[in-house]
Amino acid sequence: MATDLTQKRVTTTEAPWVRRTLIAIALVFVLLFLVLPLAAVFTEALRKGLGAYLEALKEPDAWSAIRLTLLTAAIAVPLNLVFGVAAAWCIAKYEFRGKAFLTTLVDLPFSVSPVVAGLIYVLVFGAQGWFGPWLQAHDIKIMFAVPGIVLATVFVTFPFIARELIPLMQAQGNDEEQAAIVLGATGWQTFRYVTLPNIKWGLIYGVILCNARAMGEFGAVSVVSGHIRGQTNTMPLHVEILYNEYQSVAAFAVASLLALLALVTLVIKSVAEWRQEREMQASAGSSPEAPLAPSP
């Protein structure tokens, strides 16, 4: 009797009505809590027409908030890219005393409220903080300015890249890197030609998540920004101000742009996952191990 050792059909034991019920519940949940609110944002933003929508986005304070949000993300994401890769490399590739403590520190922003993170920076760099008098004496402004916003954003987004890479690097092990070093490769060559190709999809995924959080961060940035219109308000803060002033169309217009950036991020994430899956399938298809032939 022939036996195919390369393919196995996986079946579920649930009744069809159970699967349909679970799918229906998931679809209803997504519709009510994700799709409808998102549609409501764009509907409200365009309630007075496209002209009012574009006018709200061209308003100087709104344009300043958009620029500051993109600038903050453009600074915070590369910094976290470097920090995240270094932390993941250190934790995954080396054994040392205090490794568990370092891993806990990487996860710290996940467990600390963003508002608390903002207050920490106020305590350290504020006018009455530890370094406040020295900063004032040297005319260096961190709080209620762009540097404070960037620092707070870096803090709350730090774990995203590191947490994507640590389990991936641990699963891959050190064998390929050690082989490259034995063959004469330098540390940089080992990272560029061996490690980076193996972690590139996890790295891209972490960068996408980090960028999405950086653009949408509210709590920590709200504490350190000072809410100065046209200067230190990011898009989420500007939406709050407009909504509190009963400028609902303008508030939803800026919110819709923020939502649109999130959707673009989601599309990029989906494309990255699709490319990763295709690459893994192609890699499996070109495996040198041929399937076992069925016995006669």
Backbone torsions as a table, in degrees:
resi	resn	phi	psi	omega
1	MET	NA	126.3	-177.2
2	ALA	-74.1	140.5	179.8
3	THR	-128.4	124.6	178.5
4	ASP	-91.1	110.3	-177.4
5	LEU	-89.0	-3.3	-175.3
6	THR	-100.0	-16.8	-177.0
7	GLN	-131.7	135.8	175.8
8	LYS	-134.2	132.6	-179.7
9	ARG	-90.0	124.0	-178.4
10	VAL	-97.6	124.4	179.4
11	THR	-123.9	156.9	177.4
12	THR	-104.3	155.1	-177.4
13	THR	-97.2	-5.0	-179.0
14	GLU	-71.0	149.8	175.7
15	ALA	-70.0	154.0	-178.8
16	PRO	-56.4	-36.8	-177.3
17	TRP	-67.8	-26.8	177.0
18	VAL	-68.8	-45.1	178.9
19	ARG	-62.4	-44.1	-179.9
20	ARG	-63.8	-38.3	179.6
21	THR	-65.1	-44.1	179.4
22	LEU	-63.8	-41.8	178.3
23	ILE	-64.1	-41.9	179.9
24	ALA	-63.9	-42.1	178.8
25	ILE	-62.4	-43.1	179.8
26	ALA	-63.6	-42.8	-179.7
27	LEU	-65.9	-41.3	178.4
28	VAL	-63.6	-42.4	179.5
29	PHE	-61.8	-47.2	-180.0
30	VAL	-62.3	-41.0	-178.8
31	LEU	-64.5	-46.6	-174.7
32	LEU	-73.7	-40.0	-170.7
33	PHE	-102.8	-10.1	179.9
34	LEU	-123.5	-57.5	-173.3
35	VAL	-68.8	-49.9	-177.8
36	LEU	-63.0	-46.3	176.2
37	PRO	-60.5	-38.5	179.1
38	LEU	-66.1	-42.3	176.8
39	ALA	-64.1	-36.4	179.3
40	ALA	-64.5	-35.4	179.1
41	VAL	-62.5	-48.2	-178.6
42	PHE	-70.1	-36.0	178.7
43	THR	-63.4	-45.8	179.8
44	GLU	-67.3	-36.3	179.5
45	ALA	-64.2	-33.0	-178.4
46	LEU	-100.0	14.5	-175.1
47	ARG	-61.6	-35.1	-179.2
48	LYS	-101.2	15.8	175.7
49	GLY	99.4	166.5	-177.2
50	LEU	-67.0	-33.0	180.0
51	GLY	-62.2	-46.6	178.5
52	ALA	-65.4	-34.6	178.8
53	TYR	-63.4	-49.9	-180.0
54	LEU	-66.1	-34.8	179.0
55	GLU	-64.8	-38.1	178.7
56	ALA	-66.0	-34.8	-179.9
57	LEU	-77.8	-27.1	-179.4
58	LYS	-85.3	-7.3	179.2
59	GLU	-59.9	136.8	-171.8
60	PRO	-53.5	-42.9	-179.2
61	ASP	-66.2	-38.4	178.3
62	ALA	-66.0	-43.6	-180.0
63	TRP	-64.7	-36.6	176.3
64	SER	-64.7	-40.8	178.5
65	ALA	-64.5	-39.2	178.6
66	ILE	-64.0	-46.7	179.4
67	ARG	-61.3	-43.3	-178.8
68	LEU	-65.7	-38.9	178.5
69	THR	-62.9	-46.1	179.7
70	LEU	-67.3	-37.1	178.1
71	LEU	-64.9	-44.0	179.7
72	THR	-61.1	-45.5	178.3
73	ALA	-64.2	-38.4	-178.5
74	ALA	-66.4	-25.6	177.6
75	ILE	-90.9	-44.5	-173.5
76	ALA	-69.1	-40.3	-176.0
77	VAL	-66.0	-47.6	176.4
78	PRO	-61.8	-37.0	177.2
79	LEU	-62.1	-45.4	179.1
80	ASN	-68.9	-27.4	175.1
81	LEU	-61.9	-46.7	179.6
82	VAL	-67.9	-48.9	-178.9
83	PHE	-63.2	-42.0	-177.3
84	GLY	-65.8	-43.5	178.8
85	VAL	-65.4	-42.2	179.8
86	ALA	-63.7	-44.4	-179.9
87	ALA	-65.4	-43.1	179.9
88	ALA	-64.9	-41.9	178.6
89	TRP	-61.2	-45.7	-178.1
90	CYS	-63.5	-45.2	-175.9
91	ILE	-73.1	-39.6	-173.9
92	ALA	-83.0	-29.1	-171.0
93	LYS	-102.9	-13.6	-174.8
94	TYR	-129.1	152.8	172.9
95	GLU	-111.7	126.5	-178.3
96	PHE	-156.3	161.5	178.7
97	ARG	-70.6	133.1	-178.3
98	GLY	92.4	7.5	-178.5
99	LYS	-63.1	-41.9	179.1
100	ALA	-63.8	-37.8	179.0
101	PHE	-66.2	-40.6	177.9
102	LEU	-63.7	-40.5	177.5
103	THR	-62.2	-39.1	177.5
104	THR	-64.7	-39.4	178.3
105	LEU	-64.4	-36.6	177.4
106	VAL	-61.2	-37.5	-178.8
107	ASP	-83.0	-7.1	-174.6
108	LEU	-55.0	-45.3	-179.9
109	PRO	-61.0	-22.6	177.0
110	PHE	-70.5	-29.5	-174.9
111	SER	-99.1	-11.7	-179.9
112	VAL	-100.1	134.3	177.3
113	SER	-61.1	138.8	177.4
114	PRO	-56.5	-33.1	177.8
115	VAL	-64.0	-41.6	177.2
116	VAL	-62.9	-39.3	177.7
117	ALA	-60.5	-42.3	176.8
118	GLY	-63.5	-40.8	178.6
119	LEU	-64.9	-32.2	177.2
120	ILE	-61.1	-43.9	-179.9
121	TYR	-69.2	-33.8	175.1
122	VAL	-64.2	-41.4	178.8
123	LEU	-63.3	-35.7	-176.8
124	VAL	-83.6	-45.2	-171.5
125	PHE	-112.1	-1.4	-179.4
126	GLY	-69.0	172.5	-177.2
127	ALA	-58.6	-36.2	178.9
128	GLN	-102.4	13.8	-177.5
129	GLY	-84.9	-172.2	-175.9
130	TRP	-62.6	-44.8	-178.1
131	PHE	-105.6	5.6	-177.2
132	GLY	-57.4	-52.2	179.9
133	PRO	-59.2	-40.9	179.5
134	TRP	-65.3	-41.5	178.6
135	LEU	-63.5	-41.9	178.2
136	GLN	-64.4	-39.3	-179.6
137	ALA	-64.4	-29.3	-179.5
138	HIS	-103.1	11.6	176.5
139	ASP	55.3	44.5	176.7
140	ILE	-109.9	121.6	-177.0
141	LYS	-110.3	120.1	178.3
142	ILE	-114.0	-52.0	178.0
143	MET	-72.6	145.8	-179.8
144	PHE	59.0	35.8	178.2
145	ALA	-151.8	175.4	-176.4
146	VAL	-59.8	-41.8	179.7
147	PRO	-57.6	-39.6	178.4
148	GLY	-65.1	-39.9	178.7
149	ILE	-64.0	-42.1	179.5
150	VAL	-65.6	-43.3	179.9
151	LEU	-61.3	-45.4	179.6
152	ALA	-63.7	-39.0	179.4
153	THR	-67.8	-41.1	177.3
154	VAL	-60.6	-40.6	-178.7
155	PHE	-62.5	-49.4	-173.8
156	VAL	-75.3	-19.5	-178.5
157	THR	-103.2	-1.0	-174.9
158	PHE	-57.6	-42.6	-172.5
159	PRO	-70.5	-18.4	-167.8
160	PHE	-62.4	-48.5	-178.5
161	ILE	-73.1	-44.4	-179.0
162	ALA	-61.5	-41.8	-176.8
163	ARG	-71.4	-23.7	173.8
164	GLU	-75.8	-33.5	-172.4
165	LEU	-89.3	-32.2	-174.6
166	ILE	-57.7	-54.6	180.0
167	PRO	-65.7	-31.5	178.7
168	LEU	-66.1	-46.2	179.1
169	MET	-66.6	-38.2	178.5
170	GLN	-64.5	-38.5	179.4
171	ALA	-68.0	-33.2	-178.2
172	GLN	-77.2	-25.5	179.3
173	GLY	74.6	-169.5	-174.8
174	ASN	-112.2	3.4	-171.3
175	ASP	-60.8	-45.7	-177.1
176	GLU	-67.0	-40.0	178.5
177	GLU	-64.2	-42.7	179.8
178	GLN	-64.5	-38.0	177.7
179	ALA	-64.6	-40.4	179.2
180	ALA	-64.5	-40.3	179.8
181	ILE	-67.3	-39.6	177.9
182	VAL	-61.8	-35.0	-180.0
183	LEU	-79.8	0.6	173.3
184	GLY	105.2	6.8	-179.9
185	ALA	-74.4	145.4	174.9
186	THR	-78.9	172.1	179.3
187	GLY	-60.9	-42.9	179.9
188	TRP	-66.1	-41.7	178.2
189	GLN	-64.1	-38.1	178.0
190	THR	-62.7	-44.2	179.7
191	PHE	-66.6	-43.2	-174.6
192	ARG	-70.5	-42.4	-171.6
193	TYR	-100.2	-15.1	-178.2
194	VAL	-115.5	-58.7	-173.6
195	THR	-71.5	-48.9	-174.7
196	LEU	-59.3	-45.2	177.0
197	PRO	-60.9	-30.0	-179.0
198	ASN	-76.7	-24.5	-175.4
199	ILE	-111.5	6.2	-169.6
200	LYS	-61.3	-38.6	-178.0
201	TRP	-73.0	-38.4	174.5
202	GLY	-64.3	-36.9	178.2
203	LEU	-65.5	-44.6	178.7
204	ILE	-62.6	-43.2	179.3
205	TYR	-61.8	-43.3	178.3
206	GLY	-64.6	-40.1	178.3
207	VAL	-63.2	-40.4	179.4
208	ILE	-62.8	-46.2	178.8
209	LEU	-64.4	-41.5	179.3
210	CYS	-62.3	-42.6	-180.0
211	ASN	-65.6	-41.3	179.4
212	ALA	-62.6	-43.2	179.5
213	ARG	-68.0	-38.1	-179.2
214	ALA	-62.3	-41.0	-179.4
215	MET	-73.7	-27.8	-175.7
216	GLY	-101.6	1.9	-176.8
217	GLU	-64.1	134.4	-178.2
218	PHE	-121.7	-52.7	-169.0
219	GLY	-59.7	-57.3	-177.4
220	ALA	-65.5	-40.8	-179.4
221	VAL	-66.5	-35.8	179.3
222	SER	-60.4	-36.4	-178.0
223	VAL	-72.8	-41.8	-172.1
224	VAL	-93.4	-7.2	-173.1
225	SER	-83.4	-34.2	-174.7
226	GLY	83.3	-4.5	177.1
227	HIS	54.8	44.8	178.2
228	ILE	-87.9	112.9	-175.8
229	ARG	-64.2	135.3	179.2
230	GLY	80.2	-2.5	-177.3
231	GLN	-130.5	-53.5	-173.8
232	THR	-122.3	16.3	177.3
233	ASN	-94.9	121.0	170.7
234	THR	-83.1	178.8	-177.2
235	MET	-60.2	-47.0	177.8
236	PRO	-59.4	-39.7	179.3
237	LEU	-68.5	-37.4	179.3
238	HIS	-66.8	-37.3	176.4
239	VAL	-61.1	-43.9	179.6
240	GLU	-61.4	-43.5	-178.9
241	ILE	-63.8	-45.9	-179.5
242	LEU	-62.9	-40.6	-179.2
243	TYR	-67.3	-39.8	178.0
244	ASN	-67.5	-22.5	177.4
245	GLU	-93.5	11.2	177.3
246	TYR	62.6	26.2	172.7
247	GLN	-96.0	72.2	-170.0
248	SER	-66.1	-40.9	-178.8
249	VAL	-63.4	-45.2	178.7
250	ALA	-64.7	-40.0	179.6
251	ALA	-62.9	-45.0	-179.4
252	PHE	-71.9	-27.0	176.9
253	ALA	-64.6	-47.8	178.2
254	VAL	-66.5	-39.3	178.4
255	ALA	-63.0	-37.3	179.9
256	SER	-66.9	-35.7	176.9
257	LEU	-66.3	-39.3	176.6
258	LEU	-64.2	-40.8	177.4
259	ALA	-65.9	-37.3	178.7
260	LEU	-64.4	-40.8	175.9
261	LEU	-61.9	-38.0	177.6
262	ALA	-65.2	-39.9	179.0
263	LEU	-66.0	-39.7	176.7
264	VAL	-61.9	-42.0	176.6
265	THR	-60.3	-40.8	179.8
266	LEU	-65.3	-39.6	178.4
267	VAL	-64.1	-44.2	178.4
268	ILE	-61.5	-41.5	178.1
269	LYS	-61.5	-43.8	-179.6
270	SER	-64.6	-40.5	178.1
271	VAL	-64.2	-41.0	178.8
272	ALA	-63.0	-42.7	178.5
273	GLU	-65.0	-39.5	178.9
274	TRP	-64.8	-42.9	178.1
275	ARG	-63.9	-39.9	179.0
276	GLN	-63.0	-42.6	-179.8
277	GLU	-64.4	-42.7	178.7
278	ARG	-64.0	-39.8	179.9
279	GLU	-65.7	-39.2	178.1
280	MET	-66.6	-39.3	178.0
281	GLN	-65.8	-40.9	178.5
282	ALA	-65.0	-38.2	178.6
283	SER	-65.9	-39.7	178.3
284	ALA	-68.8	-35.8	-179.6
285	GLY	-69.2	-27.8	-179.7
286	SER	-97.2	16.4	-179.9
287	SER	-63.1	138.4	-178.7
288	PRO	-70.5	-14.2	-179.4
289	GLU	-81.3	113.0	-179.0
290	ALA	-79.7	147.3	178.3
291	PRO	-67.2	149.8	179.5
292	LEU	-67.7	135.4	178.4
293	ALA	-75.5	146.3	177.9
294	PRO	-64.8	140.0	179.9
295	SER	-72.8	145.1	-177.2
296	PRO	-67.9	NA	NA
